[in-house]
Amino acid sequence: MKGGCKVKICGITSVGDRNTVADLGADFFGVIFDVSFSPRSQTLDSAINLLTDPPIPGIVLVYDPDWKDLNRLLQGCRPYGIQFLSPAPQARLASLKKDFPELALWQSLHLPEAHGAHHEVQISARFGLASLLAKINELRSQGIDLVVLDTVAVIAGRTRYGGTGRVSDWSLVRNLVTQAPLPIYLAGGINPGNVREALSTVNPAGIDLCSGVESSIGYKDPLKVRDLLIQVRQWEEAELHKA
């Protein structure tokens, strides 16, 4: 393992939670901006407030964004990066790289939950290793800096891209981590109880989680965040002793 495992706590909805996860040792925090299917989504003003002068780098998450509003946000607070939950047009990515050269560009790719309905059929048809590697290579050529592998699931009749609390096929993700040309973060269903298994199975560059450290939707539980970070750092220490 090189450089340890980065931890991003997503779905931040208050300055208090932002500061708490920073104090406890998270590396990044995420703010969901104008995403209709997310109960943690923030308005333009609230997102700018959360992403202004943060103690750790902030990532803004968008899905099929209104590009004028996104530009207003970027001008208003200059976050560390953008995480696209949906595909971003190549022309838009090029424009962002030109106008905000310091901005990190992350892309989420969504896998079906492990052992879900028609899981094996979906994996073989659309989510095979070769097709995912081809997609990640394409993203790299378009200027994407990092890929987050998350879970897509239907919850209460609505398709949710991330924030599902559901686990994907970690063995597939492990193979991607070893072969992909970009850093891979693992997301989807990670919590203090399974994070060490996730890290041992996948060995990602980082993890990205939301509901796994909440007391209720949109409210982070400091004890869960602390416990998760303890587990991550203990795993890192054990890996160093193996080297």
C-alpha positions in Angstrom: 0.0 0.0 0.0 1.3 3.4 -0.9 0.2 6.7 0.6 -2.6 5.2 2.8 -6.3 5.3 2.2 -8.0 8.7 1.8 -11.5 9.2 3.4 -14.2 11.4 2.0 -17.4 12.0 4.0 -20.2 12.9 1.7 -23.6 14.4 2.0 -22.6 17.2 4.4 -25.5 19.5 5.1 -24.2 21.8 7.9 -21.1 23.7 8.8 -21.0 21.9 12.1 -20.9 18.5 10.5 -18.3 19.8 8.0 -16.0 20.9 10.9 -16.6 17.8 12.9 -15.6 15.4 10.2 -12.5 17.5 9.6 -11.6 17.6 13.2 -11.9 13.8 13.4 -9.5 13.3 10.5 -11.4 13.0 7.3 -9.4 14.0 4.2 -12.3 15.4 2.1 -16.0 16.3 2.6 -18.7 16.3 -0.1 -21.6 18.6 -0.7 -24.4 17.5 -3.0 -25.6 20.4 -5.2 -29.0 20.6 -6.8 -29.6 16.8 -7.2 -33.3 16.2 -7.1 -33.2 12.5 -6.0 -30.9 13.2 -3.0 -32.4 14.1 0.4 -29.1 15.8 1.2 -29.1 18.1 -1.8 -28.2 21.8 -1.2 -29.3 25.0 -2.9 -26.7 27.3 -4.5 -26.4 29.6 -1.5 -26.2 26.8 1.1 -23.6 24.9 -1.0 -21.5 28.0 -1.4 -21.7 28.5 2.4 -20.5 25.0 3.1 -17.7 25.1 0.5 -16.3 28.5 1.5 -13.1 28.5 3.6 -13.3 24.9 4.7 -10.8 23.2 7.0 -10.3 20.3 4.6 -10.8 20.1 0.8 -14.5 20.2 -0.3 -16.0 18.3 -3.3 -19.2 19.4 -4.9 -21.4 16.6 -6.3 -23.6 17.2 -9.3 -26.0 15.2 -11.5 -26.9 16.5 -15.0 -26.2 20.0 -13.7 -27.4 23.4 -14.8 -24.1 24.6 -16.1 -24.8 28.3 -15.4 -25.6 27.5 -11.8 -22.5 25.3 -11.5 -20.4 28.1 -12.8 -21.9 30.5 -10.2 -21.0 28.1 -7.5 -17.4 27.7 -8.8 -17.0 31.4 -9.0 -18.5 31.8 -5.5 -16.4 29.4 -3.5 -13.8 27.6 -5.6 -14.1 24.1 -4.2 -11.3 21.6 -4.4 -13.1 19.5 -7.0 -16.3 18.4 -8.8 -17.7 14.9 -8.7 -20.0 14.1 -11.6 -22.7 11.5 -10.7 -23.7 11.5 -14.4 -21.6 11.6 -17.6 -20.1 15.0 -18.3 -19.9 16.2 -21.9 -16.2 16.3 -23.0 -16.6 19.9 -24.2 -17.7 20.9 -20.6 -14.8 19.1 -19.1 -12.4 20.9 -21.4 -14.0 24.2 -20.5 -13.7 23.5 -16.8 -10.0 22.6 -17.2 -9.4 25.9 -19.0 -11.4 28.1 -16.7 -10.5 26.4 -13.4 -7.1 24.6 -14.0 -6.7 23.8 -10.3 -10.1 22.1 -10.1 -10.0 18.3 -9.6 -12.5 16.4 -11.8 -13.9 13.2 -10.3 -16.4 10.9 -12.0 -18.7 8.4 -10.4 -19.4 5.1 -12.1 -22.3 3.1 -10.7 -22.4 -0.7 -10.3 -25.5 -2.7 -9.3 -25.7 -3.8 -5.7 -24.1 -7.2 -5.0 -26.5 -10.1 -5.1 -29.3 -7.8 -6.3 -31.9 -8.8 -8.9 -30.4 -9.9 -12.2 -27.0 -9.0 -10.7 -25.0 -11.6 -12.7 -26.7 -10.7 -16.0 -26.0 -7.0 -15.4 -22.4 -7.6 -14.5 -21.6 -9.7 -17.6 -23.5 -7.5 -20.0 -22.6 -4.0 -19.0 -20.3 -4.0 -16.0 -17.6 -6.5 -17.0 -14.0 -5.7 -16.2 -13.0 -5.0 -19.8 -15.8 -2.6 -20.5 -15.2 -0.7 -17.2 -11.5 -0.5 -17.9 -12.3 0.9 -21.4 -14.6 3.5 -19.8 -12.0 4.5 -17.3 -9.4 4.9 -20.0 -11.8 7.1 -21.9 -12.5 9.2 -18.8 -8.7 9.7 -18.3 -8.4 10.9 -21.9 -11.2 13.4 -21.3 -9.4 14.9 -18.3 -11.0 13.1 -15.4 -8.5 12.8 -12.4 -10.2 10.1 -10.2 -13.0 7.6 -10.4 -15.5 6.8 -7.6 -17.1 3.4 -7.9 -20.5 3.5 -6.2 -23.7 1.6 -6.1 -26.9 2.3 -8.0 -30.1 0.9 -6.5 -33.9 1.4 -6.7 -35.1 2.6 -3.3 -38.8 3.4 -2.7 -39.4 3.2 -6.4 -36.7 5.8 -7.3 -33.3 5.1 -8.9 -30.6 6.4 -6.6 -27.1 7.0 -7.8 -25.0 6.8 -4.6 -26.2 7.4 -1.1 -27.9 4.0 -1.2 -26.2 2.3 1.7 -25.8 -0.7 -0.6 -22.6 -2.7 -1.4 -21.5 -3.5 -5.0 -19.3 -6.4 -6.1 -16.0 -5.7 -4.3 -14.1 -8.5 -6.1 -14.8 -6.7 -9.4 -13.7 -3.4 -7.9 -10.5 -5.0 -6.7 -9.6 -6.1 -10.2 -10.3 -2.6 -11.4 -8.1 -1.1 -8.7 -5.1 -3.2 -9.8 -5.5 -2.4 -13.5 -7.1 1.1 -13.9 -5.0 4.0 -15.1 -6.7 6.4 -12.5 -7.0 6.3 -8.7 -10.2 4.4 -7.6 -12.2 5.3 -4.6 -14.7 2.8 -3.3 -18.2 3.9 -2.3 -21.5 2.2 -1.5 -22.6 0.7 1.8 -19.3 1.3 3.7 -19.7 1.7 7.5 -17.5 1.2 10.6 -18.5 -2.4 10.7 -17.4 -3.4 7.3 -14.7 -0.9 6.3 -11.7 -3.1 7.2 -13.2 -5.9 5.1 -13.7 -3.4 2.2 -10.2 -2.2 2.4 -8.7 -5.6 2.7 -10.7 -6.9 -0.3 -10.4 -3.9 -2.6 -7.3 -1.9 -1.4 -8.7 1.4 -3.0 -6.9 4.7 -3.1 -9.7 6.1 -0.9 -13.2 5.5 0.4 -16.3 7.7 0.0 -19.3 7.3 2.3 -22.3 9.0 3.5 -25.2 7.1 5.2 -22.8 4.7 6.9 -21.8 7.4 9.4 -25.2 9.1 9.9 -27.5 9.2 12.9 -30.3 10.1 10.5 -30.5 11.3 6.9 -28.3 14.4 6.5 -26.9 14.3 10.0 -23.4 12.8 10.7 -22.8 10.9 13.9 -19.4 11.9 15.4 -19.0 8.5 17.1 -19.6 6.6 13.8 -17.2 8.9 12.0 -14.6 8.5 14.7 -15.0 4.7 14.8 -14.7 4.5 11.0 -11.5 6.6 10.9 -10.0 4.5 13.7 -10.7 1.3 11.7 -9.1 2.9 8.6 -6.0 4.0 10.4 -5.6 0.6 12.2 -5.8 -1.1 8.8 -3.2 1.2 7.4 -0.9 0.4 10.3 -1.3 -3.3 9.8 -0.6 -3.0 6.1 2.6 -1.0 6.8 3.8 -3.8 9.1 3.3 -6.3 6.3 5.6 -4.4 4.0 
